[in-house]
Amino acid sequence: MQRFVGKTVIVTGAASGFGKAMTRRFCAEGATVIAADINEAGAQALAKDIGEAAVPIKADVSQSDDIKAMVDLAVARGGIDVLVNNAGFSHLSGPPWQLEESEFERVFATNVKGVWLGVKHAVPHMIEAGGGVILNTASIGAIAPRPGVTVYNATKGAVMTMTMGLAVELARHRIRVNAMNPVAAETGFMRGALGVDELPDANREAIIRGIPLRRLTEPADVAASAAFLASDEASFLTGVCLPIDGGRSIS
């Protein structure tokens, strides 16, 4: 399918995990993708691998100047049809009362402020253009939390609330706003939360036991969901927080 020919898409956190898969999917469907990541080398490597359809830029989503530069680049490339606020950070798993204040501030700055800054800088351009789509990466942990990452889950709850509120506020401007709620995936993000280089078998098996479809989320699952939610096929969907969780949230 080529649902995004002539469209410009921004993906934050594009250099790895879900962001990399979404960048590849949107490019494969004809879009030009502004591939933004705090890991500049990773974004450049991805763009080199994909080709001209991917345009890399370094962006720390907690920094307003970086997000403005990212948005300005997209506008210079033709506008902003889709904004994917995907970049995220998790503190190490553990009791929330043992979390360092600096880590609390960092996870909220990345996961919540980062979404707000994307909206702040992109929405005026979308309104001027007559519409657009915003997708936010939340987490199934926002609605079915598990111990160990309580503060991270709280940030994703904020993302869900922001998604639904923005959907109502922006509907009159023909801007749809939806979120994706993945369950755990075997990505660098998940390994970072556990503080390991490789996900231990015991951890993987314990997570999978709680998922009715008996597997982890694949980045391709999120990319496919993002492409649908951003497409005209989902033109009547806004304020949706889509579980991509193999049934974990209802089990």
N, C-alpha and C positions, 0 to 999 in steps of 0.2 A: 504494500500500500504506500501511496505517496500523498499523505494527508496534509503535509506541511510545506509544500512547494511554495516558495516565495515568502515564507514566514521567517521571522527572527525570534529565536528562543534564548532566554538566559537560563543557565543552570549553574547554581552555586554548589560548591563542594564537588566539582565536576571531575576531579583527578582520580577519584577512587570510588569503590563500592557502588551504591545506588546511583550516585551522580554520574559516574563513568558510563554505566549502562544506559541511563536516560540520555546522556549526550550522544552516544552511539545510535540509539533508537531514533531520536529526533532527526539526526543527520541522515540516517538511512531512509527516513520518510520525507526527505527533501528540504529540511529546514537548514538555515544558517544558525549555528549555536554559539553563543558567547559562553565559552567554557571557563568559568571563574573558580579560582581556588587559591587558598593561602599558600599552597604548595605550587609555586610558580613552575618549577621544573616538571612536576607531574602534569600540570595543565598543558605545558608546551609539548611534552612527549605524547600526550593523548591527541593533541591537534595534529602533530606531525604524522601520527599513525592514521588518523581519519582523513586528513587532507583539507582542502580549502573550506569545506563546510563548517569546520570547527575553528573558532577564533579564540585563542587563549588570552587570559588576563589574570594577573595576580590580584586577589581581593580577600581581605580580612573582613568578613561580614559584620563584625562588631564595630567597624570604623566607617563613619559616614562618608568621608572623602573617597575611600575605596569603592563604596557602593555607588556613589555619584559617578565616578569614573567608569565603572562597569556599565551603568545605565547610559551614560553619554556615548560609550562605544557602540552599544546596541542601537541607539537612535541614529548614530552616524551610518550604521550599516542598514538602515531601513525602518527602524522603529522597534517596538516591543510588542509582539503578538502574544507571547507566553513568558511569564516569569516563574521559574521553579526555585523556590526558597528551600534548598535541600541541605545546605551545609549544617553540620551538627557536631557537637562535642559531648562526650560523656566523662564524668569523673570516674575514678576507680570504684568498683563495687565495694560497698561496705556500709556500716551504720551511718545515717545522715548526721548524727551528732558528732561524729569523728571527722567529718569533712572539713577541710581547711576553708576559711572564709574566701580566700583567693580563688579556690576551685569553684565554690558556690557562685561567685561573681562571674567567673569565666563561662560556666555552663549557661547561665542566664543571658550573658552578653551575646554568646554565639547563637543559642537556640531560640531566644525570644526577641532580643533587640535586633538580631540579624534579620529576622522576618519583618519586623517593623520598619527597619531601614530600607529593605527592599521595596516595601510598599510605599514608604515615604517618597522615595526618589522615582519609582517607576509609574505609580498611579497617575500623576499629572499628565504624563505622556500618553498613557492609555486613554484617559478621559479626552484629551485633545484629538486622539486618533479615532475615537468613537467606540472603543471597546477593547477587550482583551481577556486573557485568562491568567489567573494566579493559582499556582499549586504549591502547597506547603507540605513538607515531609514531617509528619508527626510520629506517632508510635502507638502500637497496641498497648504499650505500658501506660498510656494516658487514661485508658478506660478499664484496663485489667492489670493493674500494677502488681509487680512481684518485689520481694525484699531486695535490698542491696543498691538499687539505683533510684531511690525515692525522689531525690532532688532532680535528677534527669527526667524522671516521669512527670514531675510537676511542671517542668519547662514544656513538655509536650502537651500537657493539659492546657497550658496557656496558648500554645499554638492552635489547638483545636478551637478554643473559645474565640481567638482572634479570627480564625478562618470563618466561623459561623457569623460573627459580628460583621466582618468585612463583606461577606456575601450579601447581607441585608443592605449595608450602607452603599455598596457599589453596584447593586442591581440596576439602579436607574441610569447608570452610565454604561450599561451593557458589558460590565466586567464580571465574569464568573470567578468564584473563589472556592476551591475545594482542597481537601487534605488527603493524604495517604497515611495509613496506619499499619506499617509492616510489623511483623513479629521478628524475632531474632534472626540474623543472617550471619553466615560465616565470613565476615568481612573484617578489614583492619579495624573498623570502628568497634566491632564487637570484641575483638581480641584486646583492643586498648582498654575497654571498660573492665576487662578481667585482669589486665596487666600481664598478658602472656603473648608470646610470639605465635603460638599455635593453640587453637581451641582444644582443650583436653577432651578425650573421648567421653569421660564421665559427665562433663558439663554438657557436651553435645547431646548425649543420650538422655540426660535429665530434661533438657529443653524439649527435645522431640517427643518425649512421652506426654507432654502437656499439649501437644498439637494434634488434633484429630486426624489430619491428613498425613501425619508422621514424617514431616520433613521441615527443614528450615526454609525461610524465605530465600529465594534466589534474586540477585539484582535484576535479572530479566523479568521477574514477576512485577517488580516495582516499575520498571521501564514500560512494560506493556500497559499497566494501569495508568501511568502518567500520560502515555500517548492517547489512550482512550479519553481520559478526563479533559485533556487539552483540545481534543478534536471536535469538529462540528457534530459528530455523532452523540456527544454529551451536551448538546446545546441547551437542554432544559435542566441540567444538573448544576446546582450551586449550593454551597453550604454543606456538601457531602464530606464526611470523614470516613473514607473507604477502608475497612479492615482488609489487610493483605496478610492473613494470619493462619490460613489453613484451618480455621474454626476455633482457634485458641480462646478467643474472646467470648465464646458461647459454651465452652466446655466446662 
